[in-house]
Amino acid sequence: MVNVGDQRKCPECATIGSVVWVSKDNKSMGVQCRRSHGETTRPEFKYGATAVHSTKTRKNLVFITAVG
C-alpha cells in the first residue's frame, strides 16, 4: 500500500522522490522528483512536421506512474 509522503524512485532518473498523489483505486501515483528534468516536446507545431526538442529544464516535476 502506498501513502502520500512515502519515498519512491523517480521513473526518469531513479533518484529518490516523494509520493504526492495516490489514485482512489490505488493503481497509480504521482512521484515528485527534486532534480532537474528536460521539458517534454510539444506535439503540436505551427509550421512543418519536424519535432524540435526543448533545452529547458524544470525542477520538482510530478510523474504519474503505476503502483508496483
Secondary structure, DSSP 8 states (H G I E B T S, - for coil): ---TT-EEE-TTT--EEEEEEE-TTSSEEEEEE-S-EE----S--SSSS-------EESSEEEEEE--
